[in-house]
């Protein structure tokens, strides 16, 4: 308990420091933009921010500086989202389900077994239902989603237990993000949903606090979770979008030319990130096998069936009548 309190204090102190400095400060040398990220610096999502920073610096002749804070330096995902809402931080990147704590209906676009593939998921960015969600997020929380990125297909990993069907998940302590749809998915499988912040996950797995976790292959590799997990179970249960999020008042306060530079750089880097992440996914299964993980092809339908039976009706009030069907039909 003491270590957790100390970590929380450090995270709060870091965010307070950001608040003092302010997210964008117009100084003699130009505009400084602080961007928080939970993922390791080597992950394509964090490298995407570095590419955006390089592009805006070049195109603005150095007037715009993006400072990246990967690996949860500024706290948990919720800490950083709250800081963007308050204006203490300019930008962050996070999953749609996590944003559901601010706008409940957004969590649908990270729902299990909704998307057929990455191309299907990418259609959401141009869907009227997504545009309406973005307008609601601006109106209700002062946040704007600037881009939808591909985060990968999520798979299950386990430490000691072989998992071939959903029946093998009975009583399994599964780490999930602190999000209600992820908890409901775990419970539909018969598992014990155990929310843990991503920055605490490696330690929790190494100490056996949970039996396993679920994430895309690039995340498993970049966080070195294969060091503390023996089995990779190819459930492919969620095709995950991750969202680039900005404080809307701050964004509107930028000069129009600077905003165009930023948005153009984001679009270019997102395209690179999506391609890079897909490329890594294609090769990482073999890499993780070479590093000692045992890959299992489970009965995916046994995982899909209870989720589709339980989650859409359970969350219809949160997502909105017909929203699931509209997105599935894109």
FIPA-423805 format. One record per residue (C-alpha): residue number from 1; residue in one letter; chain; x, y, z. Coordinates in pm, 1 decimal. Layout:
N
+-----+------+-----+----------+----------+----------+
! seq ! type ! mol !       xx !       yy !       zz !
+-----+------+-----+----------+----------+----------+
! NUM !    A !   A !        X !        Y !        Z !
...
+-----+------+-----+----------+----------+----------+
This chain:
330
+-----+------+-----+----------+----------+----------+
! seq ! type ! mol !       xx !       yy !       zz !
+-----+------+-----+----------+----------+----------+
!   1 !    X !   A !      0.0 !      0.0 !      0.0 !
!   2 !    X !   A !    283.1 !    239.5 !     81.7 !
!   3 !    X !   A !    449.2 !    196.2 !   -260.0 !
!   4 !    X !   A !    119.2 !    254.8 !   -438.2 !
!   5 !    X !   A !     63.2 !    570.4 !   -239.6 !
!   6 !    X !   A !    410.8 !    690.0 !   -322.8 !
!   7 !    X !   A !    359.5 !    619.8 !   -693.0 !
!   8 !    X !   A !     28.4 !    805.1 !   -685.5 !
!   9 !    X !   A !    197.4 !   1099.5 !   -515.9 !
!  10 !    X !   A !    472.7 !   1103.8 !   -779.1 !
!  11 !    X !   A !    217.0 !   1094.8 !  -1060.3 !
!  12 !    X !   A !     17.3 !   1376.9 !   -901.4 !
!  13 !    X !   A !    333.1 !   1581.4 !   -856.0 !
!  14 !    X !   A !    427.3 !   1531.8 !  -1220.5 !
!  15 !    X !   A !     84.5 !   1643.4 !  -1337.1 !
!  16 !    X !   A !     88.4 !   1939.5 !  -1102.0 !
!  17 !    X !   A !    417.2 !   2041.1 !  -1258.2 !
!  18 !    X !   A !    262.2 !   2024.3 !  -1601.1 !
!  19 !    X !   A !    -26.1 !   2236.6 !  -1480.8 !
!  20 !    X !   A !    211.5 !   2503.3 !  -1353.5 !
!  21 !    X !   A !    394.5 !   2512.9 !  -1682.7 !
!  22 !    X !   A !     64.8 !   2502.9 !  -1884.8 !
!  23 !    X !   A !     14.8 !   2287.9 !  -2193.6 !
!  24 !    X !   A !    102.5 !   2549.8 !  -2450.4 !
!  25 !    X !   A !    306.5 !   2845.5 !  -2352.5 !
!  26 !    X !   A !    361.8 !   3124.5 !  -2597.0 !
!  27 !    X !   A !    718.0 !   3226.3 !  -2538.3 !
!  28 !    X !   A !    969.9 !   3410.8 !  -2745.4 !
!  29 !    X !   A !   1079.3 !   3084.5 !  -2902.1 !
!  30 !    X !   A !    724.3 !   2972.2 !  -2990.0 !
!  31 !    X !   A !    467.5 !   2716.6 !  -2876.4 !
!  32 !    X !   A !    537.2 !   2419.1 !  -2651.6 !
!  33 !    X !   A !    290.8 !   2127.2 !  -2666.8 !
!  34 !    X !   A !    305.1 !   1854.2 !  -2401.9 !
!  35 !    X !   A !    173.0 !   1511.6 !  -2504.4 !
!  36 !    X !   A !    129.9 !   1232.0 !  -2249.2 !
!  37 !    X !   A !    138.0 !    860.4 !  -2334.9 !
!  38 !    X !   A !    117.5 !    540.8 !  -2127.5 !
!  39 !    X !   A !    304.3 !    317.0 !  -2371.7 !
!  40 !    X !   A !    681.6 !    255.6 !  -2378.7 !
!  41 !    X !   A !    897.1 !    489.2 !  -2587.0 !
!  42 !    X !   A !    971.6 !    207.1 !  -2833.1 !
!  43 !    X !   A !    606.0 !    138.5 !  -2918.3 !
!  44 !    X !   A !    483.6 !    264.0 !  -3260.4 !
!  45 !    X !   A !    228.9 !    488.0 !  -3086.5 !
!  46 !    X !   A !    504.5 !    667.8 !  -2895.0 !
!  47 !    X !   A !    725.4 !    680.6 !  -3203.9 !
!  48 !    X !   A !    429.5 !    835.3 !  -3387.1 !
!  49 !    X !   A !    442.4 !   1129.7 !  -3146.4 !
!  50 !    X !   A !    814.6 !   1169.7 !  -3215.8 !
!  51 !    X !   A !    744.3 !   1181.9 !  -3590.8 !
!  52 !    X !   A !    472.3 !   1441.8 !  -3539.6 !
!  53 !    X !   A !    712.6 !   1647.3 !  -3328.7 !
!  54 !    X !   A !    981.1 !   1636.5 !  -3597.7 !
!  55 !    X !   A !    736.4 !   1735.8 !  -3871.1 !
!  56 !    X !   A !    582.3 !   2029.2 !  -3687.5 !
!  57 !    X !   A !    924.9 !   2156.5 !  -3580.8 !
!  58 !    X !   A !   1044.9 !   2147.8 !  -3940.9 !
!  59 !    X !   A !    732.6 !   2299.0 !  -4094.4 !
!  60 !    X !   A !    707.7 !   2573.9 !  -3833.1 !
!  61 !    X !   A !   1080.0 !   2658.3 !  -3848.5 !
!  62 !    X !   A !   1110.7 !   2550.0 !  -3487.7 !
!  63 !    X !   A !    828.5 !   2766.1 !  -3351.9 !
!  64 !    X !   A !    625.8 !   2462.3 !  -3242.7 !
!  65 !    X !   A !    783.1 !   2212.0 !  -3006.4 !
!  66 !    X !   A !    606.6 !   1890.7 !  -2905.7 !
!  67 !    X !   A !    737.6 !   1735.9 !  -2585.2 !
!  68 !    X !   A !    652.6 !   1366.0 !  -2553.8 !
!  69 !    X !   A !    608.6 !   1196.3 !  -2215.9 !
!  70 !    X !   A !    582.0 !    818.9 !  -2281.1 !
!  71 !    X !   A !    576.7 !    526.1 !  -2039.8 !
!  72 !    X !   A !    325.0 !    678.0 !  -1799.5 !
!  73 !    X !   A !    558.4 !    953.8 !  -1683.7 !
!  74 !    X !   A !    259.5 !   1178.9 !  -1615.4 !
!  75 !    X !   A !     49.1 !    915.6 !  -1441.9 !
!  76 !    X !   A !   -218.6 !    670.7 !  -1549.4 !
!  77 !    X !   A !   -430.6 !    704.2 !  -1860.4 !
!  78 !    X !   A !   -710.1 !    849.7 !  -1646.8 !
!  79 !    X !   A !   -467.7 !   1096.7 !  -1488.1 !
!  80 !    X !   A !   -363.9 !   1220.7 !  -1831.2 !
!  81 !    X !   A !   -717.2 !   1240.0 !  -1968.6 !
!  82 !    X !   A !   -825.5 !   1439.2 !  -1664.3 !
!  83 !    X !   A !   -529.3 !   1670.5 !  -1721.2 !
!  84 !    X !   A !   -629.8 !   1726.5 !  -2083.7 !
!  85 !    X !   A !   -986.7 !   1801.8 !  -1972.1 !
!  86 !    X !   A !   -858.4 !   2057.1 !  -1719.5 !
!  87 !    X !   A !   -610.8 !   2209.8 !  -1964.2 !
!  88 !    X !   A !   -306.8 !   2106.2 !  -1760.4 !
!  89 !    X !   A !   -197.5 !   1891.9 !  -2056.1 !
!  90 !    X !   A !   -252.4 !   1965.4 !  -2424.9 !
!  91 !    X !   A !   -276.2 !   1616.4 !  -2573.3 !
!  92 !    X !   A !   -279.7 !   1245.8 !  -2498.3 !
!  93 !    X !   A !   -351.9 !    915.8 !  -2672.2 !
!  94 !    X !   A !   -580.3 !    649.2 !  -2528.2 !
!  95 !    X !   A !   -831.4 !    380.5 !  -2610.0 !
!  96 !    X !   A !  -1196.1 !    441.1 !  -2690.0 !
!  97 !    X !   A !  -1314.5 !    226.8 !  -2400.8 !
!  98 !    X !   A !  -1108.8 !    435.4 !  -2156.8 !
!  99 !    X !   A !  -1264.4 !    751.9 !  -2301.3 !
! 100 !    X !   A !  -1599.4 !    594.9 !  -2222.8 !
! 101 !    X !   A !  -1553.7 !    718.1 !  -1866.8 !
! 102 !    X !   A !  -1596.2 !   1069.3 !  -2009.2 !
! 103 !    X !   A !  -1847.3 !    993.1 !  -2284.7 !
! 104 !    X !   A !  -2009.2 !    653.4 !  -2221.0 !
! 105 !    X !   A !  -2116.0 !    573.5 !  -2578.2 !
! 106 !    X !   A !  -1756.3 !    596.2 !  -2705.9 !
! 107 !    X !   A !  -1665.9 !    263.2 !  -2549.3 !
! 108 !    X !   A !  -1862.4 !     81.6 !  -2819.6 !
! 109 !    X !   A !  -1590.2 !    132.8 !  -3079.3 !
! 110 !    X !   A !  -1353.7 !    -79.6 !  -2869.3 !
! 111 !    X !   A !  -1610.8 !   -349.5 !  -2802.5 !
! 112 !    X !   A !  -1509.6 !   -716.4 !  -2830.4 !
! 113 !    X !   A !  -1584.6 !   -892.0 !  -3160.1 !
! 114 !    X !   A !  -1736.8 !   -580.5 !  -3321.1 !
! 115 !    X !   A !  -1488.7 !   -526.9 !  -3605.2 !
! 116 !    X !   A !  -1412.4 !   -783.4 !  -3874.0 !
! 117 !    X !   A !  -1061.4 !   -653.0 !  -3940.9 !
! 118 !    X !   A !   -849.4 !   -336.2 !  -3929.9 !
! 119 !    X !   A !   -999.8 !   -197.8 !  -4251.6 !
! 120 !    X !   A !  -1349.2 !   -236.4 !  -4106.8 !
! 121 !    X !   A !  -1245.0 !    -58.8 !  -3786.6 !
! 122 !    X !   A !  -1088.4 !    228.3 !  -3984.4 !
! 123 !    X !   A !  -1427.4 !    311.7 !  -4135.9 !
! 124 !    X !   A !  -1542.8 !    444.4 !  -3800.6 !
! 125 !    X !   A !  -1347.4 !    768.4 !  -3849.5 !
! 126 !    X !   A !  -1581.9 !    870.7 !  -4133.4 !
! 127 !    X !   A !  -1903.0 !    735.7 !  -3980.6 !
! 128 !    X !   A !  -2178.1 !    983.5 !  -3884.9 !
! 129 !    X !   A !  -2216.8 !    812.7 !  -3546.1 !
! 130 !    X !   A !  -1849.4 !    884.4 !  -3470.0 !
! 131 !    X !   A !  -1881.8 !   1248.0 !  -3578.3 !
! 132 !    X !   A !  -2177.0 !   1283.3 !  -3340.7 !
! 133 !    X !   A !  -1971.5 !   1129.6 !  -3058.6 !
! 134 !    X !   A !  -1690.0 !   1375.8 !  -3128.9 !
! 135 !    X !   A !  -1931.3 !   1670.0 !  -3117.6 !
! 136 !    X !   A !  -2073.3 !   1540.8 !  -2788.6 !
! 137 !    X !   A !  -1723.7 !   1497.1 !  -2643.4 !
! 138 !    X !   A !  -1638.8 !   1857.7 !  -2730.1 !
! 139 !    X !   A !  -1965.6 !   1988.9 !  -2587.2 !
! 140 !    X !   A !  -1964.6 !   1782.2 !  -2268.1 !
! 141 !    X !   A !  -1594.3 !   1745.4 !  -2184.6 !
! 142 !    X !   A !  -1404.2 !   1998.1 !  -2393.0 !
! 143 !    X !   A !  -1202.8 !   1726.3 !  -2569.2 !
! 144 !    X !   A !  -1166.8 !   1667.6 !  -2941.7 !
! 145 !    X !   A !  -1062.1 !   1344.3 !  -3111.3 !
! 146 !    X !   A !   -817.9 !   1437.2 !  -3388.1 !
! 147 !    X !   A !   -747.4 !   1090.4 !  -3527.3 !
! 148 !    X !   A !   -829.7 !    721.8 !  -3498.9 !
! 149 !    X !   A !   -521.8 !    499.5 !  -3495.6 !
! 150 !    X !   A !   -488.1 !    123.3 !  -3527.5 !
! 151 !    X !   A !   -356.8 !    -28.6 !  -3204.5 !
! 152 !    X !   A !   -378.2 !   -392.0 !  -3307.8 !
! 153 !    X !   A !   -566.8 !   -713.9 !  -3251.5 !
! 154 !    X !   A !   -576.5 !   -811.3 !  -2885.4 !
! 155 !    X !   A !   -480.0 !  -1161.7 !  -2774.8 !
! 156 !    X !   A !   -467.2 !  -1341.0 !  -2442.4 !
! 157 !    X !   A !   -144.0 !  -1438.6 !  -2265.4 !
! 158 !    X !   A !   -112.5 !  -1669.2 !  -1965.3 !
! 159 !    X !   A !    161.6 !  -1750.5 !  -1720.8 !
! 160 !    X !   A !    118.2 !  -2119.5 !  -1642.7 !
! 161 !    X !   A !   -223.5 !  -2226.2 !  -1767.6 !
! 162 !    X !   A !   -288.3 !  -2358.3 !  -2117.2 !
! 163 !    X !   A !   -609.2 !  -2210.9 !  -2257.4 !
! 164 !    X !   A !   -780.0 !  -2377.5 !  -2555.8 !
! 165 !    X !   A !  -1148.3 !  -2297.4 !  -2501.9 !
! 166 !    X !   A !  -1342.7 !  -2048.7 !  -2295.4 !
! 167 !    X !   A !  -1405.8 !  -2325.7 !  -2040.1 !
! 168 !    X !   A !  -1036.1 !  -2301.8 !  -1948.2 !
! 169 !    X !   A !  -1092.3 !  -1942.4 !  -1831.2 !
! 170 !    X !   A !  -1308.6 !  -2042.5 !  -1533.4 !
! 171 !    X !   A !  -1162.9 !  -1868.0 !  -1227.5 !
! 172 !    X !   A !   -872.5 !  -1725.8 !  -1428.9 !
! 173 !    X !   A !   -745.8 !  -1395.1 !  -1283.8 !
! 174 !    X !   A !   -731.6 !  -1178.5 !  -1596.1 !
! 175 !    X !   A !   -577.2 !   -834.1 !  -1589.5 !
! 176 !    X !   A !   -795.9 !   -590.4 !  -1779.6 !
! 177 !    X !   A !   -782.4 !   -211.7 !  -1812.3 !
! 178 !    X !   A !  -1005.3 !    -33.9 !  -1557.8 !
! 179 !    X !   A !  -1294.5 !    -20.6 !  -1808.0 !
! 180 !    X !   A !  -1642.0 !   -170.7 !  -1765.4 !
! 181 !    X !   A !  -1664.7 !   -332.1 !  -2110.4 !
! 182 !    X !   A !  -1334.3 !   -515.6 !  -2057.1 !
! 183 !    X !   A !  -1452.9 !   -636.0 !  -1717.0 !
! 184 !    X !   A !  -1779.9 !   -756.9 !  -1869.8 !
! 185 !    X !   A !  -1588.2 !   -944.3 !  -2141.4 !
! 186 !    X !   A !  -1372.1 !  -1121.3 !  -1881.9 !
! 187 !    X !   A !  -1677.6 !  -1212.1 !  -1677.0 !
! 188 !    X !   A !  -1856.3 !  -1347.0 !  -1987.8 !
! 189 !    X !   A !  -1560.2 !  -1582.9 !  -2023.0 !
! 190 !    X !   A !  -1592.9 !  -1695.6 !  -1661.2 !
! 191 !    X !   A !  -1271.4 !  -1516.7 !  -1560.5 !
! 192 !    X !   A !  -1206.0 !  -1294.6 !  -1260.3 !
! 193 !    X !   A !  -1160.2 !   -945.6 !  -1404.3 !
! 194 !    X !   A !   -868.9 !   -772.1 !  -1229.3 !
! 195 !    X !   A !   -817.0 !   -405.8 !  -1329.1 !
! 196 !    X !   A !   -451.8 !   -297.7 !  -1311.0 !
! 197 !    X !   A !   -288.8 !      9.4 !  -1464.2 !
! 198 !    X !   A !    -66.1 !    -75.7 !  -1757.9 !
! 199 !    X !   A !    246.5 !     65.2 !  -1590.4 !
! 200 !    X !   A !    194.8 !   -186.6 !  -1303.9 !
! 201 !    X !   A !    127.7 !   -484.8 !  -1531.0 !
! 202 !    X !   A !    474.5 !   -637.8 !  -1571.6 !
! 203 !    X !   A !    525.3 !   -648.3 !  -1194.7 !
! 204 !    X !   A !    178.2 !   -790.7 !  -1134.2 !
! 205 !    X !   A !    242.9 !  -1071.0 !  -1383.3 !
! 206 !    X !   A !    589.6 !  -1145.1 !  -1248.5 !
! 207 !    X !   A !    456.5 !  -1173.8 !   -893.1 !
! 208 !    X !   A !    157.1 !  -1386.6 !   -992.0 !
! 209 !    X !   A !    -96.2 !  -1127.2 !   -878.9 !
! 210 !    X !   A !   -286.2 !  -1214.3 !  -1196.5 !
! 211 !    X !   A !   -278.3 !  -1525.1 !  -1416.6 !
! 212 !    X !   A !   -260.8 !  -1340.2 !  -1746.6 !
! 213 !    X !   A !   -348.3 !  -1037.1 !  -1952.4 !
! 214 !    X !   A !   -462.2 !   -937.3 !  -2301.8 !
! 215 !    X !   A !   -303.6 !   -692.8 !  -2546.6 !
! 216 !    X !   A !   -189.5 !   -662.9 !  -2909.2 !
! 217 !    X !   A !    139.5 !   -828.7 !  -3004.3 !
! 218 !    X !   A !    339.4 !   -501.8 !  -3039.0 !
! 219 !    X !   A !    235.0 !   -404.5 !  -2686.7 !
! 220 !    X !   A !    324.0 !   -746.6 !  -2548.0 !
! 221 !    X !   A !    666.8 !   -721.8 !  -2713.1 !
! 222 !    X !   A !    747.0 !   -357.1 !  -2634.2 !
! 223 !    X !   A !    650.7 !   -403.6 !  -2267.3 !
! 224 !    X !   A !    848.0 !   -733.7 !  -2255.4 !
! 225 !    X !   A !    547.6 !   -919.1 !  -2118.3 !
! 226 !    X !   A !    675.9 !  -1236.3 !  -2286.5 !
! 227 !    X !   A !    940.3 !  -1244.8 !  -2011.4 !
! 228 !    X !   A !    667.7 !  -1314.2 !  -1754.3 !
! 229 !    X !   A !    411.9 !  -1502.1 !  -1968.6 !
! 230 !    X !   A !    451.6 !  -1850.5 !  -2114.8 !
! 231 !    X !   A !    150.7 !  -1891.0 !  -2344.8 !
! 232 !    X !   A !     20.9 !  -1668.7 !  -2625.8 !
! 233 !    X !   A !   -344.1 !  -1754.9 !  -2697.2 !
! 234 !    X !   A !   -464.4 !  -1613.7 !  -3030.9 !
! 235 !    X !   A !   -815.4 !  -1509.2 !  -2928.5 !
! 236 !    X !   A !   -818.0 !  -1194.0 !  -3145.5 !
! 237 !    X !   A !  -1104.0 !  -1068.5 !  -2931.2 !
! 238 !    X !   A !  -1076.1 !   -692.9 !  -2991.8 !
! 239 !    X !   A !   -950.2 !   -496.2 !  -3290.1 !
! 240 !    X !   A !   -850.3 !   -185.0 !  -3104.2 !
! 241 !    X !   A !   -869.3 !    178.2 !  -3209.2 !
! 242 !    X !   A !   -665.0 !    429.5 !  -3015.1 !
! 243 !    X !   A !   -753.1 !    798.3 !  -3029.3 !
! 244 !    X !   A !   -548.8 !   1116.3 !  -3048.7 !
! 245 !    X !   A !   -715.6 !   1353.3 !  -2802.7 !
! 246 !    X !   A !   -667.3 !   1727.5 !  -2753.0 !
! 247 !    X !   A !   -807.9 !   1996.1 !  -2526.0 !
! 248 !    X !   A !  -1048.5 !   2174.0 !  -2760.7 !
! 249 !    X !   A !  -1008.0 !   2524.3 !  -2614.4 !
! 250 !    X !   A !   -632.3 !   2492.0 !  -2644.0 !
! 251 !    X !   A !   -665.9 !   2365.3 !  -3001.1 !
! 252 !    X !   A !   -888.6 !   2656.1 !  -3099.5 !
! 253 !    X !   A !   -637.5 !   2893.2 !  -2942.7 !
! 254 !    X !   A !   -369.7 !   2795.9 !  -3194.1 !
! 255 !    X !   A !   -312.2 !   3012.2 !  -3497.7 !
! 256 !    X !   A !   -492.9 !   2860.3 !  -3794.5 !
! 257 !    X !   A !   -166.0 !   2796.8 !  -3978.4 !
! 258 !    X !   A !    -19.6 !   2618.9 !  -3674.1 !
! 259 !    X !   A !   -331.3 !   2407.9 !  -3632.9 !
! 260 !    X !   A !   -309.2 !   2303.9 !  -3997.7 !
! 261 !    X !   A !     57.0 !   2207.3 !  -3952.1 !
! 262 !    X !   A !    -29.2 !   2000.0 !  -3645.3 !
! 263 !    X !   A !   -328.7 !   1825.6 !  -3803.1 !
! 264 !    X !   A !   -135.5 !   1751.4 !  -4122.9 !
! 265 !    X !   A !    154.5 !   1606.3 !  -3923.9 !
! 266 !    X !   A !    -85.0 !   1390.7 !  -3721.7 !
! 267 !    X !   A !   -251.4 !   1250.7 !  -4034.9 !
! 268 !    X !   A !     85.1 !   1165.2 !  -4189.1 !
! 269 !    X !   A !    222.7 !   1003.4 !  -3873.9 !
! 270 !    X !   A !    -95.7 !    806.8 !  -3807.7 !
! 271 !    X !   A !    -68.3 !    650.1 !  -4153.1 !
! 272 !    X !   A !    292.5 !    555.7 !  -4074.9 !
! 273 !    X !   A !    198.9 !    419.6 !  -3730.4 !
! 274 !    X !   A !    -84.3 !    207.3 !  -3865.0 !
! 275 !    X !   A !    139.3 !     53.6 !  -4131.4 !
! 276 !    X !   A !    427.0 !      1.1 !  -3887.0 !
! 277 !    X !   A !    207.1 !   -162.4 !  -3627.4 !
! 278 !    X !   A !     49.7 !   -393.2 !  -3886.5 !
! 279 !    X !   A !    397.8 !   -486.3 !  -4008.6 !
! 280 !    X !   A !    508.6 !   -568.3 !  -3655.3 !
! 281 !    X !   A !    197.6 !   -777.5 !  -3595.7 !
! 282 !    X !   A !    278.2 !   -983.4 !  -3903.4 !
! 283 !    X !   A !    619.6 !  -1084.4 !  -3770.3 !
! 284 !    X !   A !    589.3 !  -1072.0 !  -3393.0 !
! 285 !    X !   A !    417.7 !  -1406.4 !  -3343.9 !
! 286 !    X !   A !    727.0 !  -1579.7 !  -3481.7 !
! 287 !    X !   A !    955.6 !  -1353.1 !  -3281.1 !
! 288 !    X !   A !    772.3 !  -1423.4 !  -2956.3 !
! 289 !    X !   A !    785.1 !  -1797.2 !  -3031.3 !
! 290 !    X !   A !   1160.8 !  -1773.2 !  -3085.1 !
! 291 !    X !   A !   1187.2 !  -1597.7 !  -2749.7 !
! 292 !    X !   A !   1016.9 !  -1890.2 !  -2577.5 !
! 293 !    X !   A !    642.5 !  -1827.7 !  -2584.0 !
! 294 !    X !   A !    417.4 !  -2121.4 !  -2672.9 !
! 295 !    X !   A !    146.2 !  -2019.1 !  -2922.2 !
! 296 !    X !   A !   -201.3 !  -2169.2 !  -2891.8 !
! 297 !    X !   A !   -474.2 !  -2147.9 !  -3158.5 !
! 298 !    X !   A !   -786.6 !  -2169.8 !  -2940.1 !
! 299 !    X !   A !  -1148.1 !  -2234.3 !  -3028.2 !
! 300 !    X !   A !  -1224.6 !  -1867.8 !  -3098.8 !
! 301 !    X !   A !  -1597.3 !  -1924.9 !  -3138.8 !
! 302 !    X !   A !  -1615.7 !  -2046.0 !  -2778.7 !
! 303 !    X !   A !  -1479.4 !  -1704.8 !  -2672.0 !
! 304 !    X !   A !  -1692.9 !  -1504.7 !  -2915.6 !
! 305 !    X !   A !  -2030.4 !  -1663.5 !  -2838.2 !
! 306 !    X !   A !  -2075.2 !  -1563.7 !  -2469.3 !
! 307 !    X !   A !  -1944.4 !  -1212.3 !  -2536.8 !
! 308 !    X !   A !  -2188.8 !  -1146.1 !  -2820.8 !
! 309 !    X !   A !  -2473.5 !  -1296.1 !  -2620.9 !
! 310 !    X !   A !  -2407.9 !  -1078.8 !  -2315.4 !
! 311 !    X !   A !  -2237.7 !   -748.1 !  -2400.4 !
! 312 !    X !   A !  -2453.7 !   -578.6 !  -2669.2 !
! 313 !    X !   A !  -2775.9 !   -612.6 !  -2467.1 !
! 314 !    X !   A !  -2596.7 !   -528.7 !  -2141.7 !
! 315 !    X !   A !  -2458.0 !   -199.5 !  -2275.6 !
! 316 !    X !   A !  -2741.9 !    -92.1 !  -2505.9 !
! 317 !    X !   A !  -2839.2 !    195.0 !  -2274.2 !
! 318 !    X !   A !  -2479.6 !    314.9 !  -2261.8 !
! 319 !    X !   A !  -2401.6 !    278.0 !  -2632.4 !
! 320 !    X !   A !  -2739.7 !    380.4 !  -2766.6 !
! 321 !    X !   A !  -3009.1 !    175.6 !  -2935.8 !
! 322 !    X !   A !  -2887.9 !     48.8 !  -3272.9 !
! 323 !    X !   A !  -2530.3 !    181.0 !  -3238.3 !
! 324 !    X !   A !  -2368.8 !   -163.5 !  -3231.1 !
! 325 !    X !   A !  -2561.1 !   -272.8 !  -3538.8 !
! 326 !    X !   A !  -2482.2 !     49.3 !  -3726.4 !
! 327 !    X !   A !  -2108.9 !     10.1 !  -3666.2 !
! 328 !    X !   A !  -2108.1 !   -362.4 !  -3742.3 !
! 329 !    X !   A !  -2274.0 !   -284.1 !  -4075.6 !
! 330 !    X !   A !  -2015.8 !    -24.0 !  -4187.5 !
+-----+------+-----+----------+----------+----------+
